[in-house]
Amino acid sequence: MLKTIPRFVWPVALALAALKLSLLLYLNPGLEWNYDERRNGRIADNYLAGRGYVSYDAARQEFRPDAFHASFPVFVYIAWQKAGLPKHRFTLLVFALTVGAYLLGVLYVQRTLAHAGVPQMSAWGGAGLWAVYPSVVYYIGAYFWYENLAVPLLIMVTYKLLRLYNGRPLRLIDAGLIAGAVALSCLLRGYLLAIYGLSFAAFLVLSSNLASKQQRATWLLGVLMFCLVTVTHWPILQKNHQLFGAHILSNQAGFELLQGHNSITQGRFMYDWDDPRKPLQQYLAAHQRNLANLNQYEESKARAHWAWYWVRTHPWQEIQLWFRKTVLFFSPENFVSDADPTPYHPITAVVHLAFLIAVLLTIAHFKGLRFQRQDVLLLMPIVVAWLLSIVFFVGFRWRFFAEPAMVMFPIITWYRLPKTFKVVKVKQISDTRR
């Protein structure tokens, strides 16, 4: 596979890797973890100190069972510290994996574009565009976020599913790579269960018109993926059942649901969501009188209840909120930790505009453009990320998983147009001769 890469790509890839690593080290010279992982790190510390899976609640001044964020990193941190390894070395390991995953993403963006019929040089140009895309190179990509590992894996999995749909035999190594990448990604970011789940469901539906041998292969892949995801998540379900008496992966959903459905939300993450002096927390305290006595799981359920109550009692505002979230989702805003909304980035604006134009032209059948069946696999991450934004709020870290397709689809559509023109021209000549 590497032998097919043109020579000019190698120095560019080296420069991009150096840029990525330089930014990671320059922006984080102390090799610190992000705020989510610092919390997970403290849970690991408390577990090793004999307190269990707990974090310290400053408001209540007590240690409380905690399953807010993903549990898999906690397991990793516990194992890392048991091995006697310092935390800063783990940061360096993540940085190295980030650079490697970044180059992997560039490679598979190119391969996806080429597989869709984009000429080789243009496909490398599209891969270069993704490599320097604002969120990839800086806003998320230059920081300690596990999305930097999961997004390139999603690009790889999507490419391999496209190849399988178009007739490539399922090799054992590809089955292992797909199932392993899906399981690892979902362990790092739980909302990928939705993206991969719906994407693979669409893949199975699309594959229903393939030859029986290929159908069997896709179902075997689905069974393998389901079993691996289940086995790898089972310890988390068991751990949380011991803590809260429920087989859950996280308590976060209820908290985020209320953030996304209330009278003061703007459709985005609210940095003051747990501040007792702010309207959202005051709204919850007014409706949930025994809030201080609830554990994290009970509070999550309570927040979810009041979120759905707001939806039922404010249907028109909820519809307006859908529109606001959709506009925000496709806005050229980018994610910055603990910051006010960032200025619109011109590259993000151009890409989003190009994507929307490509979709509208295809819907309108401009010059004979049509959606192709395999487009569903490419576009499904965008659809699911948008749905997550509607259900919760616009999270630019999960929009990150939609952005590769936003970059690629306009390029693919552009190169479908010349073919369409040729078809139309030939048809016109044929009609004239008749």
C-alpha positions as CSV (number, residue, x, y, z in Angstrom):
1,M,0.0,0.0,0.0
2,L,2.8,2.5,0.9
3,K,4.6,1.7,-2.4
4,T,1.8,3.4,-4.3
5,I,2.3,6.7,-2.5
6,P,3.9,9.3,-4.9
7,R,7.4,10.5,-3.9
8,F,6.3,14.1,-3.4
9,V,3.9,13.1,-0.7
10,W,6.7,11.9,1.7
11,P,8.3,15.2,2.4
12,V,4.9,16.9,2.7
13,A,3.8,14.1,5.2
14,L,7.0,14.6,7.2
15,A,6.5,18.4,7.3
16,L,2.9,17.9,8.4
17,A,3.9,15.4,11.1
18,A,6.5,17.8,12.4
19,L,4.0,20.6,12.4
20,K,1.5,18.5,14.3
21,L,4.0,17.4,16.9
22,S,5.4,20.9,17.3
23,L,1.9,22.3,18.0
24,L,1.1,19.6,20.5
25,L,4.3,20.3,22.4
26,Y,4.2,24.1,22.0
27,L,0.6,24.5,23.2
28,N,1.1,22.0,26.0
29,P,4.6,22.3,27.3
30,G,3.6,21.0,30.7
31,L,2.2,17.8,29.1
32,E,-1.1,18.3,30.9
33,W,-4.3,16.3,30.2
34,N,-7.5,18.0,29.2
35,Y,-10.1,18.8,31.9
36,D,-12.1,15.7,31.2
37,E,-9.1,13.4,31.5
38,R,-7.8,15.2,34.6
39,R,-11.1,14.2,36.2
40,N,-10.6,10.6,35.1
41,G,-7.1,10.8,36.3
42,R,-8.2,11.8,39.8
43,I,-10.7,8.9,39.8
44,A,-7.8,6.6,39.0
45,D,-5.8,8.1,41.8
46,N,-8.7,7.6,44.2
47,Y,-9.1,4.0,43.2
48,L,-5.4,3.3,43.7
49,A,-5.7,5.0,47.1
50,G,-8.5,2.5,48.1
51,R,-11.4,4.9,47.8
52,G,-13.0,3.2,44.8
53,Y,-14.3,4.8,41.6
54,V,-15.0,8.2,43.2
55,S,-14.3,11.8,42.6
56,Y,-14.3,14.7,45.1
57,D,-17.5,16.8,45.0
58,A,-16.4,20.3,46.3
59,A,-20.0,21.5,46.7
60,R,-20.9,18.6,48.9
61,Q,-17.4,18.2,50.3
62,E,-17.4,14.5,49.9
63,F,-16.1,11.7,47.7
64,R,-18.9,10.4,45.4
65,P,-19.1,7.5,42.9
66,D,-18.4,8.9,39.5
67,A,-19.3,7.5,36.0
68,F,-19.7,10.8,34.2
69,H,-17.0,10.4,31.5
70,A,-15.8,7.4,29.6
71,S,-14.6,4.7,32.0
72,F,-12.1,3.0,29.7
73,P,-9.4,5.8,30.1
74,V,-9.8,5.3,33.9
75,F,-8.9,1.6,33.5
76,V,-5.9,2.6,31.4
77,Y,-4.7,5.2,33.9
78,I,-5.0,2.7,36.7
79,A,-2.9,0.1,34.7
80,W,-0.4,2.8,33.7
81,Q,0.2,3.9,37.3
82,K,0.3,0.3,38.5
83,A,3.1,-0.3,36.1
84,G,5.0,2.6,37.8
85,L,5.0,4.9,34.7
86,P,4.7,8.7,35.1
87,K,1.8,10.5,33.7
88,H,3.8,12.8,31.4
89,R,5.0,9.7,29.5
90,F,1.4,8.8,28.8
91,T,0.9,12.3,27.4
92,L,3.9,11.8,25.1
93,L,2.5,8.4,24.0
94,V,-0.8,10.0,23.1
95,F,1.0,12.7,21.2
96,A,2.9,10.1,19.2
97,L,-0.3,8.2,18.5
98,T,-2.0,11.4,17.5
99,V,0.7,12.2,14.9
100,G,0.5,8.6,13.6
101,A,-3.3,8.7,13.4
102,Y,-3.2,12.1,11.7
103,L,-1.0,10.7,8.9
104,L,-3.3,7.6,8.7
105,G,-6.3,9.9,8.3
106,V,-4.6,11.8,5.5
107,L,-3.8,8.6,3.7
108,Y,-7.4,7.3,3.9
109,V,-9.0,10.6,2.9
110,Q,-6.9,10.3,-0.3
111,R,-7.9,6.7,-0.8
112,T,-11.6,7.4,-0.2
113,L,-11.5,10.3,-2.8
114,A,-9.7,8.1,-5.3
115,H,-12.1,5.3,-4.8
116,A,-15.0,7.7,-5.5
117,G,-13.5,8.6,-8.9
118,V,-11.4,11.7,-8.0
119,P,-8.1,11.8,-10.0
120,Q,-5.0,10.9,-8.0
121,M,-3.5,14.4,-7.8
122,S,-6.8,16.0,-6.8
123,A,-7.4,13.2,-4.3
124,W,-4.0,14.1,-2.7
125,G,-5.1,17.8,-2.8
126,G,-8.3,16.9,-0.9
127,A,-6.3,14.9,1.6
128,G,-4.0,18.0,2.0
129,L,-7.1,20.2,2.6
130,W,-8.3,17.9,5.4
131,A,-4.7,17.8,6.8
132,V,-4.7,21.6,7.2
133,Y,-8.4,22.0,8.1
134,P,-8.7,24.3,11.1
135,S,-10.2,21.8,13.6
136,V,-7.7,19.1,12.4
137,V,-4.5,21.1,12.5
138,Y,-5.3,23.3,15.5
139,Y,-8.6,23.7,17.3
140,I,-8.9,20.0,18.3
141,G,-6.0,18.4,16.6
142,A,-3.3,20.3,18.4
143,Y,-4.5,19.4,21.9
144,F,-4.8,16.3,24.1
145,W,-8.2,15.0,22.9
146,Y,-8.9,11.4,22.1
147,E,-11.0,12.5,19.1
148,N,-7.6,12.9,17.4
149,L,-7.2,9.1,17.5
150,A,-10.9,8.2,16.8
151,V,-11.5,10.4,13.7
152,P,-8.8,8.9,11.5
153,L,-10.0,5.4,12.5
154,L,-13.5,6.5,11.4
155,I,-12.1,7.6,8.0
156,M,-10.3,4.2,7.7
157,V,-13.4,2.2,8.6
158,T,-15.6,4.2,6.2
159,Y,-13.1,3.6,3.3
160,K,-13.0,-0.1,4.0
161,L,-16.8,-0.4,4.2
162,L,-17.0,1.4,0.8
163,R,-14.5,-1.0,-0.7
164,L,-16.5,-4.0,0.7
165,Y,-19.7,-2.6,-0.6
166,N,-18.2,-2.3,-4.1
167,G,-17.1,-5.9,-4.2
168,R,-13.8,-6.3,-2.5
169,P,-13.6,-9.6,-0.6
170,L,-13.6,-9.4,3.2
171,R,-10.1,-10.3,4.3
172,L,-9.4,-11.5,7.8
173,I,-7.0,-8.6,8.4
174,D,-9.7,-6.0,7.3
175,A,-12.3,-7.7,9.5
176,G,-9.9,-7.4,12.5
177,L,-9.0,-3.8,11.7
178,I,-12.6,-2.7,11.3
179,A,-13.9,-4.4,14.4
180,G,-10.9,-3.4,16.5
181,A,-11.0,0.3,15.3
182,V,-14.8,0.5,16.1
183,A,-14.4,-1.1,19.6
184,L,-11.4,1.1,20.5
185,S,-13.1,4.3,19.2
186,C,-16.3,3.6,21.1
187,L,-14.3,3.0,24.3
188,L,-12.7,6.3,23.9
189,R,-15.8,8.2,22.9
190,G,-19.2,6.7,23.8
191,Y,-21.2,8.7,21.3
192,L,-19.4,6.8,18.5
193,L,-21.7,3.9,19.4
194,A,-24.4,5.9,17.7
195,I,-22.3,6.9,14.7
196,Y,-20.9,3.4,14.1
197,G,-24.2,1.7,15.0
198,L,-26.3,3.6,12.4
199,S,-23.5,3.6,9.8
200,F,-23.2,-0.2,10.0
201,A,-26.9,-0.6,10.0
202,A,-27.0,1.4,6.8
203,F,-24.1,-0.8,5.4
204,L,-26.1,-3.9,6.1
205,V,-29.2,-2.5,4.4
206,L,-27.1,-1.4,1.4
207,S,-25.5,-4.9,1.2
208,S,-28.9,-6.6,0.9
209,N,-28.7,-6.4,-2.9
210,L,-25.2,-7.9,-3.1
211,A,-24.3,-11.5,-3.9
212,S,-25.0,-14.0,-1.2
213,K,-21.3,-14.6,-0.5
214,Q,-20.8,-10.9,0.1
215,Q,-23.9,-10.7,2.3
216,R,-22.6,-13.5,4.5
217,A,-19.3,-11.7,4.8
218,T,-21.0,-8.4,5.9
219,W,-23.1,-10.2,8.4
220,L,-20.1,-12.0,9.8
221,L,-18.3,-8.7,10.1
222,G,-21.3,-7.3,11.9
223,V,-21.4,-10.2,14.3
224,L,-17.7,-9.9,15.0
225,M,-18.0,-6.1,15.6
226,F,-21.0,-6.5,17.9
227,C,-19.3,-9.2,19.9
228,L,-16.0,-7.3,20.3
229,V,-17.8,-4.1,21.3
230,T,-19.9,-6.0,23.8
231,V,-17.0,-7.8,25.3
232,T,-14.9,-4.7,25.6
233,H,-17.7,-2.7,27.2
234,W,-18.9,-5.4,29.6
235,P,-16.4,-4.5,32.4
236,I,-17.7,-0.9,32.3
237,L,-21.3,-2.1,32.5
238,Q,-20.4,-4.3,35.5
239,K,-18.4,-1.6,37.2
240,N,-21.3,0.9,36.9
241,H,-23.8,-1.7,38.1
242,Q,-21.8,-2.1,41.2
243,L,-21.7,1.7,41.7
244,F,-25.3,2.6,40.8
245,G,-27.2,-0.6,40.4
246,A,-27.7,-0.1,36.7
247,H,-25.9,-1.5,33.6
248,I,-25.0,1.8,32.1
249,L,-21.9,3.1,30.2
250,S,-22.1,6.6,31.6
251,N,-24.2,9.0,33.6
252,Q,-23.5,11.9,31.2
253,A,-26.5,11.7,28.9
254,G,-29.0,13.1,31.3
255,F,-26.9,16.0,32.2
256,E,-26.3,16.9,28.5
257,L,-29.9,16.4,27.6
258,L,-31.0,19.1,30.0
259,Q,-28.3,21.4,28.7
260,G,-29.8,21.0,25.2
261,H,-33.5,21.5,26.2
262,N,-34.3,24.5,28.3
263,S,-35.5,28.1,28.0
264,I,-32.0,29.7,28.2
265,T,-29.9,27.4,26.0
266,Q,-28.5,28.8,22.7
267,G,-28.0,25.3,21.4
268,R,-24.4,25.0,22.4
269,F,-22.4,23.7,25.4
270,M,-23.1,25.8,28.6
271,Y,-19.9,26.2,30.5
272,D,-21.8,27.3,33.6
273,W,-24.3,24.4,33.6
274,D,-23.5,23.3,37.2
275,D,-23.1,26.8,38.7
276,P,-25.8,27.2,41.4
277,R,-25.9,30.9,40.7
278,K,-26.9,30.5,37.1
279,P,-30.4,30.0,35.6
280,L,-30.1,26.4,34.5
281,Q,-29.0,25.1,37.9
282,Q,-31.6,27.3,39.5
283,Y,-34.3,25.8,37.2
284,L,-33.3,22.3,38.1
285,A,-33.2,23.1,41.9
286,A,-36.7,24.6,41.7
287,H,-38.1,21.5,40.1
288,Q,-36.1,18.8,41.8
289,R,-36.3,19.5,45.5
290,N,-34.1,16.7,46.8
291,L,-31.3,17.4,44.3
292,A,-28.6,17.4,47.0
293,N,-29.5,13.9,48.1
294,L,-29.3,12.3,44.7
295,N,-26.3,10.3,43.5
296,Q,-24.9,10.9,40.1
297,Y,-27.1,8.3,38.3
298,E,-30.3,9.5,40.0
299,E,-29.4,13.1,39.2
300,S,-28.8,12.2,35.5
301,K,-32.2,10.5,35.4
302,A,-33.8,13.6,37.0
303,R,-32.2,16.0,34.5
304,A,-33.3,13.8,31.7
305,H,-36.9,13.8,33.1
306,W,-37.0,17.6,33.3
307,A,-35.5,18.0,29.8
308,W,-38.3,15.9,28.3
309,Y,-40.8,17.8,30.5
310,W,-39.5,21.0,28.9
311,V,-39.8,19.6,25.4
312,R,-43.4,18.5,26.0
313,T,-44.4,21.8,27.5
314,H,-42.5,24.0,25.0
315,P,-43.1,22.4,21.6
316,W,-42.8,25.6,19.5
317,Q,-39.6,26.6,21.3
318,E,-38.3,23.1,20.8
319,I,-38.8,23.4,17.0
320,Q,-37.1,26.8,17.0
321,L,-34.2,25.2,18.9
322,W,-33.9,22.5,16.2
323,F,-33.5,25.2,13.6
324,R,-31.0,27.2,15.8
325,K,-28.9,24.0,16.4
326,T,-28.9,23.2,12.7
327,V,-27.6,26.6,11.8
328,L,-25.0,26.5,14.5
329,F,-24.0,23.0,13.4
330,F,-23.2,24.2,9.9
331,S,-21.7,27.5,11.1
332,P,-17.9,27.9,10.6
333,E,-17.4,28.1,14.4
334,N,-14.7,25.9,15.9
335,F,-14.1,24.3,19.3
336,V,-11.9,25.9,21.9
337,S,-11.7,24.6,25.4
338,D,-13.1,26.8,28.1
339,A,-13.5,29.7,25.7
340,D,-16.2,32.0,24.3
341,P,-17.3,31.2,20.8
342,T,-14.5,31.6,18.3
343,P,-14.6,33.9,15.3
344,Y,-15.8,32.2,12.2
345,H,-12.9,30.6,10.3
346,P,-12.8,31.3,6.5
347,I,-11.6,27.8,5.5
348,T,-14.4,26.2,7.6
349,A,-16.9,28.7,6.1
350,V,-15.8,27.8,2.5
351,V,-15.9,24.0,3.2
352,H,-19.3,24.1,4.9
353,L,-20.7,26.3,2.1
354,A,-19.3,24.0,-0.6
355,F,-20.8,21.0,1.2
356,L,-24.3,22.5,1.4
357,I,-24.1,23.6,-2.2
358,A,-23.0,20.1,-3.3
359,V,-25.9,18.5,-1.3
360,L,-28.5,21.0,-2.8
361,L,-27.2,20.5,-6.3
362,T,-27.4,16.8,-5.9
363,I,-30.9,16.9,-4.5
364,A,-32.0,19.2,-7.4
365,H,-30.4,16.7,-9.9
366,F,-28.4,19.6,-11.3
367,K,-26.9,18.4,-14.7
368,G,-28.0,14.9,-13.8
369,L,-26.3,14.7,-10.4
370,R,-27.6,11.9,-8.3
371,F,-26.8,10.5,-4.9
372,Q,-25.2,7.1,-5.2
373,R,-26.0,4.3,-2.8
374,Q,-22.5,4.3,-1.3
375,D,-22.9,8.0,-0.5
376,V,-24.9,6.9,2.5
377,L,-21.8,5.4,4.1
378,L,-19.8,8.6,3.5
379,L,-22.5,10.9,4.7
380,M,-23.9,8.9,7.7
381,P,-21.4,10.4,10.2
382,I,-22.7,13.9,9.3
383,V,-26.3,12.8,9.7
384,V,-25.7,11.2,13.1
385,A,-23.5,14.1,14.4
386,W,-26.3,16.5,13.4
387,L,-28.9,14.2,15.2
388,L,-26.7,14.2,18.3
389,S,-26.7,18.0,18.2
390,I,-30.5,18.0,18.0
391,V,-30.9,15.6,20.8
392,F,-28.3,17.2,23.1
393,F,-26.5,20.4,21.9
394,V,-24.1,21.3,19.1
395,G,-20.8,19.8,20.2
396,F,-18.0,20.8,17.9
397,R,-16.0,17.8,19.2
398,W,-18.6,15.4,17.8
399,R,-19.0,17.5,14.7
400,F,-15.3,16.7,14.2
401,F,-16.4,13.3,13.1
402,A,-18.6,14.8,10.4
403,E,-16.0,17.1,8.9
404,P,-14.0,14.6,6.8
405,A,-17.1,13.9,4.8
406,M,-17.8,17.7,4.6
407,V,-14.4,18.1,3.0
408,M,-14.7,15.1,0.7
409,F,-18.3,15.3,-0.6
410,P,-17.9,18.6,-2.5
411,I,-14.8,17.3,-4.2
412,I,-16.5,14.1,-5.2
413,T,-19.5,16.0,-6.5
414,W,-17.3,18.3,-8.5
415,Y,-15.7,15.4,-10.3
416,R,-19.0,13.8,-10.9
417,L,-20.1,16.9,-12.9
418,P,-17.7,16.4,-15.9
419,K,-18.9,12.8,-16.3
420,T,-22.5,14.1,-16.2
421,F,-21.7,16.7,-18.8
422,K,-20.3,14.0,-21.1
423,V,-23.3,11.8,-20.7
424,V,-25.7,14.7,-21.5
425,K,-23.6,15.7,-24.5
426,V,-23.5,12.2,-25.9
427,K,-27.2,11.8,-25.4
428,Q,-27.8,15.1,-27.2
429,I,-25.7,14.0,-30.2
430,S,-27.5,10.7,-30.3
431,D,-30.9,12.4,-30.2
432,T,-29.8,14.7,-33.1
433,R,-28.7,11.8,-35.3
434,R,-32.1,10.1,-34.7
